[in-house]
Amino acid sequence: MKNSIAVFLLSVLLVLLLPLHTHAATNQTRIILNGQELSLPKDAEVLNIENNIMIPIRVVAENLKFNVAWNQANQNVNIQEGDHSILLTVGKNEASVSNNIVRLNAAPQIVQNNVVVPLRFVSEQMGLGVAWNNSDKIVTLASMKPAPPSPAPENTTAINWIHDITYVNNQLIVSLDHEMNPVITTLKNPERIVMDFPATDFGEIENKPVAGAMASLDTSGSPQIKDIRYSLYNNNPAQVRIVIELNNATALNYTQQTSTGKFILDLSMVNSSVPTSPIHNGKKIVVIDAGHGGTDPGTTSFTQNHEKDFTLALALKVQKLLQNEPNIELIMTRDTDVYPTRSERVKLANDLKADVFVSIHGNNAPLSSQAKGTETYYYQRASSKELATMIHEKLIQALEFSDRGVKNESFQVIRETTMAAVLLEIGFLSNQEEEQAMMSETNQNKAAQAIVDGIKEYLGL
């Protein structure tokens, strides 16, 4: 610890040791820091407020030489020294200590135009050793020396360097020298996702945070994300921390994956306005699932288009038609380029006790560009087979693709759902001619109408 930290903590201890029946302490107590006597300014009034000793922030800044920032608009005090940072708010009994929320016994206050902060709390955070001689009124403050480091093993862990951090399309992408999965935890009040990358430091990245400070990413396009910030959380050993602060944690689902030199956290906003319990309005509940999405592009078409884009385009056309049906309550598993997992899609439909589940896909034959046609899948249940047959017949009539039949298959989204559920392979994106037809607005409108007609026939509407 630096001497300035020690001075501050010593001052805190001195105040705490003064009689609690007084409102303002005096500076008669002697403070000894590492063998040298120090003194506070005579006009630096230390207060006793409801048995809590408070010290003006000017003492923190001017006499202890800490970096102190006062935000008048937010009534925030940010105290920083090296790797240590404390964020206090006037009137709030919580503080942020290096991004962790800590409860306070006394909130900072404004007294006679001076901001005062709890001395004991700040002292404890600075970690000084303190001794009190009551008879002589002497506070002895000593810097705590860290234990000498253990000898490094022969095969020490190499530092992993972060070269880029971006946030695009609800995906946080961290580019590193080597693939790795960080330690991920979630915290409350406020809701946060915290990612720690051990043995990791920043390379020459854009918007690189200075030592002891944090940098942020632009999240203006994601209303559920309040802030994404990152910092070098520890110096020795190096550790990078990324914090994602949320506005609506209940609407957030995230998945993680690694690829060559990248760690990706997919922050998929799933069903932020969708009920998670059964709907009791007398309508039939239909769940439309646009296959894949987000970090899962699905198959790649003959002209290098992604399956996820085709499935979403068709699903949105089905959505538009079903929203005009007065006896149907429509739920979409996704209506943007995000990736709810298959388990999340199943859980959504089951929790809502849906009547119908339809998953939309595009087919692929890796070894044959000549494969073509429409096929529809169900799993065991007679109700699912009935729904599959009705939709399949209408798709064949509408698109005039080859009829590859209705088949029983154990795909998760139709196996684990508890209602009539089907998976539609509209056509082969790997077939040049069929892809061109599937990507046309005209045929997508025909396919959407066929799906809706099949659903309505099954539901007897």
C-alpha positions as CSV (number, residue, x, y, z in Angstrom):
1,M,0.0,0.0,0.0
2,K,1.1,3.5,-0.7
3,N,1.8,5.9,2.1
4,S,-1.1,8.0,1.0
5,I,-3.5,5.1,1.5
6,A,-2.0,4.5,4.9
7,V,-2.5,8.2,5.8
8,F,-6.1,8.0,4.8
9,L,-6.8,4.8,6.8
10,L,-5.0,6.2,9.8
11,S,-7.2,9.3,9.7
12,V,-10.2,7.1,9.5
13,L,-9.2,5.1,12.5
14,L,-8.4,8.2,14.5
15,V,-11.9,9.5,13.9
16,L,-13.5,6.2,14.8
17,L,-11.7,6.2,18.1
18,L,-13.0,9.5,19.2
19,P,-15.9,9.6,21.7
20,L,-19.1,8.9,19.9
21,H,-21.2,11.4,21.9
22,T,-19.5,14.3,20.1
23,H,-20.7,15.6,16.7
24,A,-17.4,16.8,15.4
25,A,-14.0,15.4,16.4
26,T,-10.9,17.4,17.0
27,N,-7.4,16.9,15.5
28,Q,-5.7,16.4,18.8
29,T,-5.1,12.7,18.2
30,R,-1.6,11.9,16.8
31,I,-1.3,9.8,13.7
32,I,1.8,7.8,13.1
33,L,2.4,6.3,9.6
34,N,5.3,3.9,9.2
35,G,7.1,5.8,12.0
36,Q,6.4,9.3,10.8
37,E,3.8,11.6,12.5
38,L,1.1,13.1,10.3
39,S,-1.6,15.6,10.8
40,L,-5.0,16.5,9.3
41,P,-5.9,20.0,8.3
42,K,-7.4,21.9,11.2
43,D,-10.5,22.8,9.1
44,A,-11.1,19.2,8.1
45,E,-14.1,18.5,10.3
46,V,-14.7,14.8,11.0
47,L,-18.4,14.1,12.0
48,N,-20.1,11.5,14.1
49,I,-23.5,10.8,12.5
50,E,-25.6,8.3,14.3
51,N,-22.5,6.5,15.7
52,N,-20.8,6.5,12.3
53,I,-17.7,8.5,11.7
54,M,-17.7,10.5,8.5
55,I,-14.8,12.3,6.8
56,P,-15.0,15.0,4.0
57,I,-14.0,13.8,0.6
58,R,-11.6,16.9,0.4
59,V,-9.4,15.1,2.9
60,V,-9.4,12.0,0.7
61,A,-8.4,14.1,-2.4
62,E,-6.1,16.8,-0.9
63,N,-4.4,15.1,2.0
64,L,-4.4,11.5,1.1
65,K,-3.7,12.1,-2.6
66,F,-6.3,9.6,-3.9
67,N,-8.0,10.2,-7.2
68,V,-11.5,11.5,-6.3
69,A,-14.2,12.4,-8.8
70,W,-17.5,14.0,-7.7
71,N,-20.5,13.7,-10.1
72,Q,-22.9,16.4,-9.1
73,A,-25.7,15.2,-11.4
74,N,-25.6,11.6,-10.0
75,Q,-24.4,12.5,-6.5
76,N,-21.6,9.9,-7.0
77,V,-18.1,9.9,-5.4
78,N,-15.5,7.7,-7.2
79,I,-12.4,7.1,-5.1
80,Q,-9.5,5.4,-6.8
81,E,-6.0,4.4,-5.9
82,G,-4.1,2.0,-8.1
83,D,-6.2,-1.2,-8.6
84,H,-8.6,-0.2,-5.8
85,S,-11.8,1.7,-6.6
86,I,-14.8,2.6,-4.6
87,L,-18.0,4.2,-5.9
88,L,-20.3,5.8,-3.3
89,T,-23.6,7.6,-3.8
90,V,-25.0,10.2,-1.5
91,G,-27.9,8.8,0.5
92,K,-27.4,5.2,-0.7
93,N,-26.4,2.4,1.7
94,E,-24.6,0.4,-1.0
95,A,-21.2,0.9,-2.6
96,S,-19.4,-0.6,-5.5
97,V,-15.9,-1.9,-4.6
98,S,-14.0,-2.9,-7.7
99,N,-17.4,-3.7,-9.3
100,N,-18.7,-5.7,-6.4
101,I,-21.7,-4.5,-4.4
102,V,-21.0,-4.0,-0.6
103,R,-23.6,-2.9,2.0
104,L,-22.8,0.2,4.1
105,N,-23.7,0.9,7.7
106,A,-23.9,4.6,6.9
107,A,-24.7,6.3,3.6
108,P,-22.6,9.3,2.3
109,Q,-24.2,12.6,3.0
110,I,-23.9,16.3,2.2
111,V,-23.4,18.4,5.3
112,Q,-23.0,22.2,5.0
113,N,-22.1,21.8,1.3
114,N,-19.5,19.2,2.1
115,V,-19.7,15.6,1.0
116,V,-18.8,13.2,3.8
117,V,-18.2,9.5,3.5
118,P,-18.0,6.7,6.1
119,L,-14.4,6.5,7.4
120,R,-14.5,3.0,8.7
121,F,-15.7,1.6,5.4
122,V,-13.1,3.4,3.3
123,S,-10.4,2.4,5.7
124,E,-11.2,-1.3,5.6
125,Q,-11.2,-1.3,1.9
126,M,-7.7,0.2,1.8
127,G,-6.3,-2.7,4.0
128,L,-4.0,-0.9,6.4
129,G,-2.8,-2.3,9.7
130,V,-4.0,-0.1,12.5
131,A,-3.2,0.1,16.3
132,W,-4.7,2.5,18.9
133,N,-3.1,3.7,22.1
134,N,-6.0,5.0,24.1
135,S,-4.0,6.5,26.9
136,D,-1.8,8.6,24.6
137,K,-4.4,9.1,21.9
138,I,-2.1,7.8,19.2
139,V,-3.1,5.9,16.1
140,T,-0.3,3.9,14.5
141,L,-0.8,3.0,10.9
142,A,1.4,0.5,9.0
143,S,1.3,-0.6,5.4
144,M,0.6,-4.3,5.1
145,K,3.4,-6.0,3.3
146,P,2.2,-8.7,1.0
147,A,3.8,-12.2,1.5
148,P,6.7,-12.8,-0.8
149,P,5.6,-14.6,-4.0
150,S,6.3,-18.3,-4.2
151,P,8.9,-19.3,-6.7
152,A,7.5,-19.7,-10.1
153,P,7.2,-23.2,-11.4
154,E,9.2,-24.2,-14.3
155,N,6.2,-24.4,-16.6
156,T,4.5,-21.1,-15.9
157,T,1.2,-20.3,-17.5
158,A,1.7,-18.0,-20.5
159,I,-0.2,-14.8,-20.7
160,N,-3.1,-14.9,-23.2
161,W,-3.6,-11.6,-25.0
162,I,-6.9,-10.0,-26.0
163,H,-6.7,-8.2,-29.3
164,D,-10.3,-7.1,-29.8
165,I,-13.6,-6.8,-27.9
166,T,-16.7,-6.1,-29.9
167,Y,-20.5,-6.2,-29.5
168,V,-22.5,-6.8,-32.7
169,N,-25.9,-8.4,-33.3
170,N,-26.4,-9.3,-29.6
171,Q,-23.0,-11.1,-29.6
172,L,-20.0,-10.2,-27.4
173,I,-16.9,-11.3,-29.3
174,V,-13.5,-11.5,-27.6
175,S,-10.5,-12.2,-29.9
176,L,-7.6,-13.8,-28.1
177,D,-4.2,-15.5,-28.9
178,H,-5.6,-18.8,-27.6
179,E,-9.1,-20.3,-27.2
180,M,-10.4,-20.2,-23.7
181,N,-13.6,-20.2,-21.7
182,P,-13.7,-17.5,-19.0
183,V,-15.2,-18.0,-15.5
184,I,-18.8,-16.7,-15.8
185,T,-20.8,-15.6,-12.8
186,T,-24.1,-13.7,-12.3
187,L,-24.6,-11.0,-9.7
188,K,-27.7,-9.2,-8.4
189,N,-28.6,-5.6,-7.6
190,P,-28.0,-4.7,-10.3
191,E,-28.2,-7.8,-12.4
192,R,-24.9,-8.5,-14.1
193,I,-23.0,-11.2,-16.0
194,V,-19.3,-11.1,-15.0
195,M,-16.7,-12.8,-17.1
196,D,-13.1,-13.3,-15.7
197,F,-10.3,-14.2,-18.1
198,P,-7.4,-15.6,-15.9
199,A,-3.8,-15.2,-17.1
200,T,-5.0,-12.7,-19.7
201,D,-4.0,-9.1,-20.5
202,F,-4.9,-6.5,-23.2
203,G,-2.9,-6.3,-26.4
204,E,-3.0,-3.1,-28.5
205,I,-6.8,-3.1,-28.7
206,E,-9.0,-0.1,-29.6
207,N,-10.3,1.8,-26.6
208,K,-7.8,0.1,-24.3
209,P,-8.5,0.9,-20.7
210,V,-5.7,2.6,-18.7
211,A,-4.4,1.0,-15.6
212,G,-7.1,0.9,-12.8
213,A,-9.8,2.2,-15.1
214,M,-12.6,0.7,-17.2
215,A,-13.6,1.1,-20.8
216,S,-17.1,0.5,-22.3
217,L,-18.7,-0.8,-25.5
218,D,-21.6,0.8,-27.4
219,T,-24.8,-1.0,-26.5
220,S,-27.3,1.6,-27.7
221,G,-28.9,-0.9,-30.0
222,S,-29.8,-3.3,-27.2
223,P,-32.4,-2.0,-24.8
224,Q,-31.9,-5.0,-22.5
225,I,-28.2,-4.3,-22.1
226,K,-27.5,-1.3,-19.9
227,D,-23.7,-1.4,-20.1
228,I,-20.7,-3.6,-21.2
229,R,-17.5,-2.5,-19.5
230,Y,-14.1,-4.1,-19.2
231,S,-10.8,-3.6,-17.3
232,L,-7.6,-5.2,-16.3
233,Y,-9.0,-6.5,-13.0
234,N,-5.7,-7.7,-11.6
235,N,-2.1,-7.0,-12.5
236,N,-0.2,-9.9,-10.9
237,P,-1.3,-12.3,-12.1
238,A,-3.0,-10.6,-15.0
239,Q,-6.8,-11.0,-15.2
240,V,-9.2,-9.3,-17.5
241,R,-12.8,-8.8,-16.3
242,I,-15.8,-8.0,-18.5
243,V,-19.1,-6.9,-16.9
244,I,-22.4,-6.9,-18.7
245,E,-25.0,-5.0,-16.7
246,L,-28.6,-5.8,-17.6
247,N,-31.9,-3.8,-17.8
248,N,-34.1,-6.9,-17.9
249,A,-32.5,-10.0,-16.6
250,T,-35.6,-12.2,-16.9
251,A,-35.6,-11.7,-20.6
252,L,-32.0,-12.6,-21.2
253,N,-30.7,-15.9,-22.2
254,Y,-27.1,-16.4,-23.2
255,T,-25.0,-19.1,-24.7
256,Q,-21.3,-19.3,-25.1
257,Q,-19.0,-20.9,-27.6
258,T,-15.4,-20.8,-28.8
259,S,-14.0,-20.8,-32.3
260,T,-10.6,-20.2,-33.7
261,G,-9.1,-17.5,-31.5
262,K,-12.5,-16.2,-30.3
263,F,-14.8,-16.4,-27.4
264,I,-18.4,-15.6,-28.2
265,L,-21.2,-14.8,-25.7
266,D,-24.5,-14.8,-27.5
267,L,-26.9,-12.5,-25.6
268,S,-30.2,-13.5,-27.1
269,M,-33.1,-11.5,-26.0
270,V,-35.8,-14.3,-26.0
271,N,-39.4,-13.5,-25.6
272,S,-39.0,-10.3,-23.6
273,S,-42.7,-9.6,-24.0
274,V,-43.9,-13.2,-24.2
275,P,-45.8,-14.8,-21.2
276,T,-44.1,-17.7,-19.6
277,S,-47.2,-19.3,-18.2
278,P,-50.4,-20.7,-19.9
279,I,-52.6,-18.2,-21.6
280,H,-56.3,-18.4,-20.5
281,N,-58.1,-16.4,-23.1
282,G,-59.9,-19.2,-25.0
283,K,-57.7,-18.9,-28.1
284,K,-55.6,-21.6,-29.6
285,I,-51.9,-21.1,-28.8
286,V,-49.6,-21.5,-31.8
287,V,-45.8,-21.3,-31.5
288,I,-43.8,-20.6,-34.7
289,D,-40.1,-21.4,-34.5
290,A,-37.7,-19.9,-37.1
291,G,-34.9,-22.5,-37.0
292,H,-31.3,-21.6,-36.0
293,G,-30.4,-17.9,-35.7
294,G,-27.7,-15.8,-34.1
295,T,-24.4,-17.7,-33.7
296,D,-26.1,-20.8,-35.3
297,P,-26.4,-20.0,-39.0
298,G,-27.7,-23.4,-40.0
299,T,-26.8,-24.8,-43.4
300,T,-25.3,-22.7,-46.2
301,S,-27.1,-22.4,-49.5
302,F,-25.8,-22.9,-53.0
303,T,-25.1,-19.2,-53.2
304,Q,-23.6,-19.0,-49.7
305,N,-26.8,-17.6,-47.9
306,H,-27.5,-18.7,-44.4
307,E,-30.4,-21.0,-43.5
308,K,-31.2,-18.8,-40.5
309,D,-32.0,-15.9,-42.8
310,F,-34.4,-17.9,-44.9
311,T,-36.2,-19.4,-41.9
312,L,-36.7,-16.0,-40.2
313,A,-38.0,-14.4,-43.4
314,L,-40.6,-17.1,-43.9
315,A,-41.5,-17.2,-40.1
316,L,-42.2,-13.5,-40.2
317,K,-44.6,-13.9,-43.1
318,V,-46.4,-16.6,-41.2
319,Q,-46.5,-14.3,-38.2
320,K,-48.1,-11.5,-40.2
321,L,-50.8,-13.9,-41.4
322,L,-51.5,-15.5,-38.0
323,Q,-51.8,-12.1,-36.3
324,N,-55.0,-11.6,-38.3
325,E,-56.6,-14.7,-36.9
326,P,-58.9,-13.8,-34.1
327,N,-59.0,-17.3,-32.6
328,I,-55.2,-17.8,-32.5
329,E,-52.7,-16.6,-29.9
330,L,-49.4,-16.4,-31.8
331,I,-46.0,-16.8,-30.0
332,M,-42.6,-16.6,-31.9
333,T,-39.5,-18.3,-30.5
334,R,-37.6,-15.5,-32.2
335,D,-38.3,-12.6,-34.5
336,T,-34.8,-11.2,-34.8
337,D,-31.4,-12.7,-35.6
338,V,-30.8,-14.3,-32.1
339,Y,-30.3,-17.9,-31.0
340,P,-32.6,-19.4,-28.4
341,T,-31.3,-22.9,-27.8
342,R,-33.4,-25.9,-28.8
343,S,-34.1,-26.6,-25.1
344,E,-35.4,-23.0,-24.6
345,R,-37.7,-23.3,-27.6
346,V,-39.1,-26.5,-26.2
347,K,-39.5,-25.1,-22.7
348,L,-41.3,-22.0,-24.1
349,A,-43.9,-24.1,-25.9
350,N,-44.4,-26.5,-23.0
351,D,-44.7,-23.8,-20.4
352,L,-47.4,-22.1,-22.5
353,K,-49.2,-25.4,-23.0
354,A,-49.3,-24.6,-26.7
355,D,-51.7,-26.4,-29.1
356,V,-49.4,-26.3,-32.1
357,F,-45.6,-26.0,-32.6
358,V,-44.2,-25.5,-36.1
359,S,-40.4,-25.3,-36.7
360,I,-39.3,-24.0,-40.1
361,H,-36.1,-25.1,-41.8
362,G,-34.3,-25.3,-45.1
363,N,-32.7,-28.6,-46.2
364,N,-29.2,-29.5,-47.4
365,A,-27.6,-32.4,-49.1
366,P,-23.8,-32.0,-48.8
367,L,-23.0,-34.7,-51.3
368,S,-25.6,-33.9,-53.9
369,S,-26.6,-30.6,-55.4
370,Q,-29.4,-32.4,-57.2
371,A,-31.4,-33.3,-54.1
372,K,-34.7,-31.4,-53.9
373,G,-38.2,-31.4,-52.6
374,T,-40.3,-30.8,-49.5
375,E,-40.4,-33.2,-46.5
376,T,-42.2,-32.8,-43.1
377,Y,-41.3,-34.4,-39.8
378,Y,-43.2,-35.5,-36.7
379,Y,-42.4,-37.6,-33.7
380,Q,-44.7,-40.6,-32.8
381,R,-47.8,-38.7,-31.6
382,A,-50.9,-39.2,-33.8
383,S,-51.7,-35.5,-33.3
384,S,-48.3,-34.5,-34.7
385,K,-48.7,-36.8,-37.6
386,E,-52.1,-35.3,-38.4
387,L,-50.7,-31.8,-38.3
388,A,-47.7,-32.7,-40.4
389,T,-49.9,-34.3,-43.1
390,M,-52.1,-31.3,-43.3
391,I,-49.3,-28.7,-43.6
392,H,-47.3,-30.9,-45.9
393,E,-50.1,-31.4,-48.4
394,K,-50.7,-27.6,-48.6
395,L,-46.9,-26.9,-49.1
396,I,-46.7,-29.3,-52.0
397,Q,-49.8,-27.7,-53.6
398,A,-48.5,-24.2,-53.1
399,L,-44.8,-24.6,-54.1
400,E,-45.0,-27.6,-56.5
401,F,-41.7,-29.0,-55.1
402,S,-41.0,-32.7,-55.2
403,D,-42.9,-34.6,-52.5
404,R,-40.4,-36.3,-50.2
405,G,-43.2,-37.3,-47.8
406,V,-44.1,-37.1,-44.1
407,K,-41.6,-38.8,-41.9
408,N,-41.2,-39.9,-38.3
409,E,-37.9,-38.5,-36.8
410,S,-36.5,-37.8,-33.3
411,F,-35.6,-34.2,-33.6
412,Q,-35.4,-32.5,-30.2
413,V,-37.9,-29.7,-30.8
414,I,-40.6,-32.2,-31.9
415,R,-39.6,-35.0,-29.6
416,E,-39.6,-33.0,-26.3
417,T,-42.6,-30.7,-27.0
418,T,-45.9,-32.0,-25.5
419,M,-48.3,-30.7,-28.2
420,A,-48.8,-31.4,-31.9
421,A,-45.4,-30.5,-33.2
422,V,-43.8,-30.6,-36.7
423,L,-40.5,-29.7,-38.3
424,L,-40.8,-28.4,-41.9
425,E,-38.0,-28.8,-44.4
426,I,-39.4,-26.5,-47.1
427,G,-36.9,-27.3,-49.7
428,F,-33.2,-27.8,-50.4
429,L,-31.1,-24.7,-50.1
430,S,-28.2,-26.7,-51.5
431,N,-30.1,-27.0,-54.8
432,Q,-29.5,-24.0,-57.0
433,E,-32.9,-24.0,-58.6
434,E,-34.8,-24.7,-55.4
435,E,-32.8,-22.1,-53.4
436,Q,-33.7,-19.5,-56.0
437,A,-37.4,-20.4,-55.6
438,M,-37.2,-20.5,-51.8
439,M,-35.6,-17.0,-51.6
440,S,-38.3,-15.3,-53.7
441,E,-40.9,-13.2,-51.9
442,T,-43.6,-14.7,-54.0
443,N,-42.9,-18.3,-53.0
444,Q,-42.3,-17.4,-49.4
445,N,-45.7,-15.8,-49.3
446,K,-47.2,-19.0,-50.8
447,A,-45.4,-21.2,-48.3
448,A,-46.5,-18.9,-45.4
449,Q,-50.1,-19.2,-46.5
450,A,-49.8,-22.9,-46.9
451,I,-48.5,-23.3,-43.3
452,V,-51.3,-21.1,-41.9
453,D,-53.9,-23.0,-43.8
454,G,-52.6,-26.3,-42.5
455,I,-52.6,-25.0,-38.9
456,K,-56.1,-23.7,-39.2
457,E,-57.3,-27.0,-40.7
458,Y,-55.8,-29.0,-37.9
459,L,-57.3,-26.6,-35.3
460,G,-60.7,-26.8,-37.0
461,L,-60.8,-23.0,-37.6
